[in-house]
Amino acid sequence: MLLVDRPIREFVDAVESKEPTPGGGSVAALAGSLGAALTAMVGNLTFGRKAYESLDEATKATLNNNFNEVAKLKDRLNKLVDKDVEAFEGFMQALKMPKETEEEKTARKKAMERATIEALEVPLTTANECLSILKLQKVFANYGNVNAITDVGVGALMAYAGVEGALFNVIINLQGLSDNTYVEAKKTECDNILAEAKKLKEEVLSITYSKLA
């Protein structure tokens, strides 16, 4: 059974166990999915209301478009919960390859490099998907149902947790690679994603707090 199809308690207990998976990468993907779900919920609580109907057509169109996009992101992040586990298992298989001869050592090293790249590309995708959620949330903070404003705030916090949590997994895997050009490029990408995510999160939280004052 896929992790995302398990009952919540069973998933949480699996995270708690001594097994290495599901770990931080899967939890980061789930956090992002929940952030997307909360954002979509605010949309569902907004559409058709009197305040929504009074908005200009451009704002309505943006709300509807962003609602559809966060729903897609939720589904993609749900899949990444399990993909993170698959990537880790691929690395463990490479780690267990024989290393008695020089040929075996070379083959094992190459397999571990490939598996490490896969193991970091999955959370990097998670981070980018969570960043996409943050890019879509501001309109819900500004024009969503004011009674659900705290849900927008929590959604932003969850999406941001997904970003930074996933990037932890990228950075630790970069330590096992020898291609310095690739490593430096990915570090720069991580820095850019994190900086943009922080900015977007703070913008949404600022709006959230202003409406709670």
Steps between C-alpha positions, in 0.01 A plus 500: 500500500627848413587720794247762394226236506567404861295629794655807661590322825668218308704746295609691811595177675704397195691829519562439871639148448868403485473454123672779298194548283266680488727781609543872462460501123163330513386717789605812307293389202202434725540843662487659156196296405320616814596859421348461156189335642444783749538755223246316288266481798511879530403517134208267558386721788529809281341414167135597466498724806377857482850640555632283217225610261587865565860452381613614157522235228881499492522421872235229468695347212820501705328336796353231277825436316703483821242271657535255211880517516524432874271199457743360240797572727332316786468189283860523377633539853300200617689293243832644616434366853558151362754595235733620775490153656565337162802722442646410840448131435684538169797648684497215754505245218805668349666509843459122532671423169811280524839670537753219502673576171607829343233455232235446764619804694483716187153373408377554857637853513332595173171344613516689830563829318197440276285398797614803701404733217158335481468524879556876488305576183180370661509740798617776268181445302307507829659833592410650162140375523467649850646826373233500230234479771643804673489690171127431475388583854514878516173554313322275753646704785383823338160395365410165654226451758619712793366240745759257359797740509681291762475201267686700237768573760532136602506402134794733442685361802446144379610579145810674633577205730478283190753719322762520773448142616546367149810713447662347807482168318649650185793656685593188696503291183723751323769415753536156344572618145836565334382715207576845641336682209174314555521546878559876482218545247258314726610696807431823315160369393420408860603845624278669241200282578535558874539877467192530281298269725588707809394820326168357383424343839560829679276686254212260560552501877510881503159511331371232735606688813366831362155344469516364853584840652 
